[in-house]
Amino acid sequence: MKKTSLGLLVGAAVCIGAGVWYWTHGGAAPAADKGGAAVPAVVTVVKPQRQDVPVLLRANGSVTPVSSVDLHPQTSSTVSKVHIREGQFVKAGELMFSLDARSEQAGVEQAQAQVARDRATLADFERQYRRSLELLDKHFIAQGAVDTLKSQVESARALLQADVAALRSVQVGASYTTIRAPMAGRVGAIGVYPGSLVQPATSLTSVTQLDPINVSFTLPESALAALLAAHKAGAVPVTAELAGKQVAGALSFIDNSVDPVAGVIRLKARFDNRDESLWPGQFVNVSLTVQTLKDALVIPQNAIISNTSGVFVYTVAPDRSAAVRKVARLHAFGLNAAVSGLNGDEQVIVDGKQNLRPGAPVRVAEAAAGRKKGQAE
């Protein structure tokens, strides 16, 4: 009975020791072959590629016209004729609407008649004044009479100038009865017809400039430094994509402040739009090239490892072991990334790196497949 109890105690001690060893040694021993050597991990590798990498910033934008004017009459009147059609393209200065101008025309004619009367009155006073000077030389009239006539001439001249200014004012008012295109563009919907009573608050139509055209968008404030540097270096190319079609333009505006609430900076790009591929109000995908990394080293993004010790990749060392190389991610695009910290002749491990440790033996998948094929033959 005592021997049995002693055996149970020894067995329990062995189990406890095995558990302690398990937890202190990671739960499993490294894989080894029959000779006791560690089995190489099978990995796939790539060689870094050198290429020019454009640094792109992407955003969603909306198409906005460079200029759009909502036309209103400047006086209350009645529409006498509409000279344009909805959707028509007009040139700057082209006649669009005519308003009833009878009252304004009568006012112009009255002001013109007043100016003509003032000119005649002034001419009569000037003749009298010249005649009085001749009579004064012959001592036929007194100096006071001459001075009186001179004052009358100056008063008539001032009255003429006032009435000429009044005529100009009336002519300006009469010009409001013809409404012309303020710029070249496309006419919008027309809301009035001949006979419609219009007032300054009445919207007649709108004219929108379509060529060139703007795309407005925002980017995070973290991109501001790169944007300003690129803008100072020259024209910044911008591409707008809509329904699979790409349109090339250039950055035209960087706002003078960052939105403190959203943390973004507002921008605009200008595009030639002769084919009218962009239309005001549309949403487009915008890509902005702020820099081009010349002859950069490019590797797949899934080869890059990030942890508390930094950013690195595993490469195959000359002794067929895993080596750590510190890298810096310069720019990520699609499945690849441009990095620094490599020479370009390394074999960068892409697959099979999950359980690797620095110095662990590795075997490239292609080489392993070739040996298996030779053994089968």
Summary of the structure (lengths in Angstrom):
residues: 377
radius of gyration: 44.3
end to end distance: 64.2
largest distance: 170.8
contacts: 1046
relative contact order: 0.18
helix: 32%
strand: 38%
